[in-house]
Structures are given as structure tokens and as C-alpha cells.
Amino acid sequence: MESKEILKQQLERLEHEHHDLDAMIDRVLSGAIVDQIAVQRLKKRKLLLKDQISHLRSRIVPDIIA
């Protein structure tokens, strides 16, 4: 049961970082000069986080095939 709590904490941390990246991407895009390379790196990191979040969610609540 303790491992499930650890997974939930990791999930919460990753979701928070994912949300922070959203805000960071918005700030970079709203600037006068847009650094496309920085935006691309942030989006790549955000996609990686999304994959990790999906993986953790599936470990916490596995799909049940009926």
C-alpha cells in the first residue's frame, strides 16, 4: 500500500511540473522575441512528462479488460 502512495506523490509532482511548463511556454510565446528552440525543448519536456504521467496512472489504476 505504501508503494501506491509513493506513486501518487510522484504523479502529483509530475502533474505540477507539467502545469508549470504550460505557464512557461505561454510566457515564452507571449514575449516580443520568441525563442523557437526554447519552445521546442519545453514542449518536448512536456510531452515526456505526459507520457510519464500516463504510465504512473496506469500503474495506480490498471485497466480492466472485460
Z-matrix of the N, CA and C atoms (Angstrom, degrees):
N
C 1 1.464
C 2 1.528 1 110.96
N 3 1.314 2 115.54 1 -33.91
C 4 1.460 3 119.24 2 -179.40
C 5 1.531 4 111.16 3 -63.97
N 6 1.318 5 116.95 4 -37.14
C 7 1.460 6 119.72 5 -179.60
C 8 1.531 7 111.32 6 -64.00
N 9 1.333 8 117.25 7 -32.61
C 10 1.467 9 120.72 8 177.21
C 11 1.526 10 110.20 9 -65.63
N 12 1.316 11 116.98 10 -37.14
C 13 1.471 12 120.90 11 177.26
C 14 1.521 13 110.83 12 -66.94
N 15 1.303 14 116.69 13 -38.76
C 16 1.470 15 120.55 14 177.66
C 17 1.524 16 109.59 15 -63.88
N 18 1.332 17 116.40 16 -43.08
C 19 1.459 18 120.03 17 177.91
C 20 1.522 19 111.37 18 -61.77
N 21 1.319 20 116.57 19 -40.08
C 22 1.472 21 120.32 20 178.64
C 23 1.523 22 110.84 21 -64.48
N 24 1.328 23 117.51 22 -38.64
C 25 1.466 24 120.89 23 178.10
C 26 1.524 25 110.39 24 -65.89
N 27 1.336 26 116.24 25 -42.42
C 28 1.465 27 119.97 26 177.49
C 29 1.521 28 110.70 27 -62.47
N 30 1.328 29 115.84 28 -41.71
C 31 1.462 30 121.13 29 178.97
C 32 1.522 31 110.66 30 -60.72
N 33 1.314 32 116.48 31 -45.08
C 34 1.467 33 120.90 32 179.48
C 35 1.523 34 111.12 33 -62.05
N 36 1.331 35 117.06 34 -41.43
C 37 1.472 36 121.62 35 179.40
C 38 1.528 37 110.30 36 -64.08
N 39 1.331 38 116.67 37 -44.12
C 40 1.469 39 120.39 38 179.98
C 41 1.527 40 111.77 39 -66.39
N 42 1.325 41 116.85 40 -39.77
C 43 1.463 42 119.96 41 177.94
C 44 1.524 43 111.09 42 -64.27
N 45 1.318 44 116.20 43 -37.60
C 46 1.466 45 120.37 44 178.38
C 47 1.535 46 109.84 45 -65.88
N 48 1.327 47 116.79 46 -44.30
C 49 1.456 48 120.09 47 179.07
C 50 1.535 49 110.80 48 -64.30
N 51 1.328 50 116.99 49 -38.38
C 52 1.470 51 122.15 50 177.75
C 53 1.526 52 110.03 51 -60.59
N 54 1.327 53 115.92 52 -44.47
C 55 1.463 54 120.88 53 178.44
C 56 1.535 55 110.78 54 -64.41
N 57 1.330 56 116.67 55 -41.73
C 58 1.463 57 120.77 56 178.35
C 59 1.527 58 111.34 57 -61.50
N 60 1.333 59 116.36 58 -38.07
C 61 1.458 60 119.65 59 178.40
C 62 1.523 61 111.06 60 -65.33
N 63 1.327 62 117.01 61 -36.51
C 64 1.468 63 120.56 62 175.33
C 65 1.525 64 110.34 63 -56.14
N 66 1.312 65 115.43 64 -48.66
C 67 1.461 66 120.66 65 -179.15
C 68 1.527 67 110.89 66 -64.41
N 69 1.316 68 116.27 67 -40.08
C 70 1.463 69 120.52 68 -179.03
C 71 1.533 70 110.32 69 -65.77
N 72 1.324 71 117.15 70 -41.95
C 73 1.467 72 121.19 71 178.63
C 74 1.527 73 109.77 72 -63.08
N 75 1.317 74 116.88 73 -42.47
C 76 1.471 75 120.45 74 177.93
C 77 1.521 76 111.39 75 -60.59
N 78 1.333 77 116.81 76 -41.68
C 79 1.470 78 120.17 77 179.14
C 80 1.517 79 111.69 78 -64.15
N 81 1.334 80 116.14 79 -43.83
C 82 1.466 81 119.87 80 -179.57
C 83 1.526 82 110.32 81 -64.40
N 84 1.330 83 116.75 82 -42.13
C 85 1.463 84 120.29 83 -178.68
C 86 1.526 85 112.91 84 -70.54
N 87 1.321 86 117.36 85 -25.38
C 88 1.458 87 119.43 86 -178.70
C 89 1.528 88 112.69 87 -87.51
N 90 1.301 89 117.08 88 -3.46
C 91 1.462 90 120.33 89 179.47
C 92 1.518 91 111.62 90 -72.82
N 93 1.321 92 115.24 91 164.93
C 94 1.461 93 120.84 92 -179.76
C 95 1.531 94 110.48 93 -66.26
N 96 1.319 95 116.09 94 -39.79
C 97 1.458 96 121.12 95 177.98
C 98 1.527 97 107.11 96 -114.82
N 99 1.321 98 115.91 97 121.56
C 100 1.456 99 120.76 98 -177.34
C 101 1.528 100 109.15 99 -97.53
N 102 1.321 101 114.86 100 122.72
C 103 1.459 102 121.36 101 177.28
C 104 1.528 103 107.59 102 -89.51
N 105 1.329 104 115.97 103 97.07
C 106 1.457 105 121.14 104 -175.21
C 107 1.525 106 112.32 105 -62.17
N 108 1.321 107 117.41 106 -33.66
C 109 1.464 108 120.57 107 179.45
C 110 1.525 109 109.79 108 -67.03
N 111 1.320 110 117.02 109 -41.90
C 112 1.467 111 120.74 110 178.15
C 113 1.525 112 110.48 111 -64.07
N 114 1.325 113 116.51 112 -41.98
C 115 1.471 114 120.76 113 178.93
C 116 1.528 115 109.42 114 -62.73
N 117 1.308 116 116.96 115 -43.79
C 118 1.456 117 121.05 116 179.89
C 119 1.528 118 110.78 117 -61.75
N 120 1.317 119 117.60 118 -42.38
C 121 1.475 120 121.10 119 178.94
C 122 1.528 121 111.14 120 -65.13
N 123 1.325 122 116.27 121 -42.21
C 124 1.462 123 120.05 122 179.16
C 125 1.524 124 111.14 123 -63.73
N 126 1.330 125 115.96 124 -42.02
C 127 1.470 126 119.73 125 179.60
C 128 1.529 127 111.07 126 -66.70
N 129 1.319 128 116.51 127 -36.48
C 130 1.463 129 120.25 128 177.73
C 131 1.534 130 110.14 129 -64.89
N 132 1.333 131 116.03 130 -43.30
C 133 1.467 132 120.49 131 177.89
C 134 1.531 133 110.19 132 -63.24
N 135 1.327 134 116.27 133 -40.53
C 136 1.462 135 121.26 134 179.85
C 137 1.530 136 110.63 135 -63.23
N 138 1.321 137 117.42 136 -40.56
C 139 1.458 138 121.51 137 177.91
C 140 1.529 139 111.26 138 -65.64
N 141 1.314 140 116.35 139 -40.51
C 142 1.464 141 120.66 140 176.54
C 143 1.530 142 110.46 141 -61.14
N 144 1.331 143 116.28 142 -43.51
C 145 1.461 144 120.56 143 178.07
C 146 1.525 145 110.75 144 -62.53
N 147 1.322 146 116.75 145 -40.52
C 148 1.462 147 120.38 146 179.43
C 149 1.526 148 110.48 147 -60.58
N 150 1.325 149 116.82 148 -41.78
C 151 1.458 150 120.85 149 177.43
C 152 1.531 151 111.25 150 -63.56
N 153 1.329 152 116.56 151 -42.47
C 154 1.461 153 120.58 152 179.20
C 155 1.528 154 110.81 153 -65.27
N 156 1.329 155 116.42 154 -38.83
C 157 1.469 156 121.15 155 177.99
C 158 1.525 157 109.86 156 -63.00
N 159 1.317 158 116.87 157 -45.16
C 160 1.465 159 120.82 158 179.27
C 161 1.521 160 111.00 159 -61.54
N 162 1.323 161 116.08 160 -41.91
C 163 1.458 162 120.55 161 179.34
C 164 1.536 163 111.19 162 -62.97
N 165 1.325 164 116.86 163 -45.07
C 166 1.464 165 120.34 164 179.50
C 167 1.522 166 111.08 165 -64.72
N 168 1.326 167 117.06 166 -41.66
C 169 1.469 168 119.92 167 178.57
C 170 1.522 169 110.95 168 -60.59
N 171 1.312 170 117.09 169 -39.61
C 172 1.462 171 119.72 170 179.77
C 173 1.526 172 111.42 171 -69.31
N 174 1.328 173 117.39 172 -28.60
C 175 1.461 174 120.18 173 176.32
C 176 1.517 175 111.73 174 -75.14
N 177 1.320 176 116.31 175 -32.47
C 178 1.475 177 120.28 176 180.00
C 179 1.520 178 110.52 177 -76.14
N 180 1.339 179 116.03 178 -47.70
C 181 1.460 180 121.45 179 179.72
C 182 1.520 181 107.93 180 -125.01
N 183 1.337 182 117.86 181 91.66
C 184 1.461 183 119.41 182 -178.19
C 185 1.527 184 111.89 183 -68.11
N 186 1.340 185 115.18 184 148.15
C 187 1.466 186 120.07 185 176.41
C 188 1.524 187 109.13 186 -67.54
N 189 1.314 188 115.27 187 139.33
C 190 1.449 189 121.06 188 176.16
C 191 1.519 190 107.77 189 -109.36
N 192 1.319 191 115.63 190 114.99
C 193 1.458 192 119.70 191 -179.45
C 194 1.520 193 107.87 192 -88.75
N 195 1.332 194 115.38 193 121.19
C 196 1.472 195 120.17 194 -177.74
C 197 1.501 196 110.99 195 -88.74
